[in-house]
């Protein structure tokens, strides 16, 4: 089983951007999947509606995909739009090898 690189991102969405936030995430995922950066199955969980707290989970396809994404100008625009709609994101990268946390 190959190594899996899982990203978990916490977003605190600005109240005025709550309605557009899910569409921003879907646009980001669509581009990431089209470019082969992430695996299908990305998820967004709304933790508490009143708080504007969301958690995004997805798997990068490789370390090289991460590097390519960070050089991609379209990804830069998508990340900038997410930054504008939130009070910032906090992310963790988790590596899974052979089905176990690494």
N, C-alpha and C positions, 0 to 999 in steps of 0.2 A: 504494500500500500504506500503510495507516495506521500511526501510531506504535504500537509495542508496548512495554509496560512490564513487564519481566521481574523477578521477585523471586527471589532465591536466599538461602535461610535455612539456617544451620548450627545444629544442635541437639546438645548433649551431654546425653543422657538419663540421669537418675538410675537406678542399677541397680534399685532397688525399683519403678520405674515403667516399665521396659523392656517388660513384657508389655502394658500399656495404651496405650503411646504411639501405635502405629499407629492405634488406634481414635480417639484424640483428634484426630489429624491428619485422618482421614476425616470426622469430625463437623464440623471447621472447614471443610474443602473443601465438604461438602454444603451448609452454610449459605451460604458465600461464593458458590457457584454458583446456589443458589436465589434469592439477592438480586441476582444479576447483577454481583457484584464481580469475579469472576475468570472466565477462559475455561476451558472443559473441557480436560482434559489435564494437570492438576496431577500432579506426580510426587514420590515420596519415595524417595531412594536410601539404603540402609544401607551405609555406607562400610566399616566393619570391625566385625563383630558384637561382638567382645570389647570394643571401645572405647565402644560406645553412641553413636557418632557417626552422625548422619543429615544429609542435605542435602535440603531441600525446594525444588522449583522450580515456579513458576506464573506466569501472566501476568494482570495486572490488566486489566480491560476499559477503564479510563479513569482520568484523574486525579480526576474527580468520584467514581468508584467507590471510590477510595482514601479520599477524604474522608468519604464516607458510611459506609464500613466502620469508620473510626475514631470515628464518632459512634454506632455501633450498639451498644446495651448487650449484646446476645447475643454479638457479636464480642468485647467486653470480657471476658465470662465465659469464652469459649473461649480467648482469649489468656492469661487468668489461669491456667486449668487447664494450659496448655502450660508456662507459667512455673514452676508448682509441680512439674511432672514433669521439668524439665530444670535444668541448671546455667546456664541462660540461652541465648538465641539470638543469633546474629550474622547480620545480613542485609545484602545489597547490592541496590540497585535498578539495573537496567540498561535503558537505552532503546535501542530498535531502530527506525530509520527507513529505510523503503525496503529492508528486508532487510539493513541494515548497522548495526553498532554506532554509536550516536550519542554 
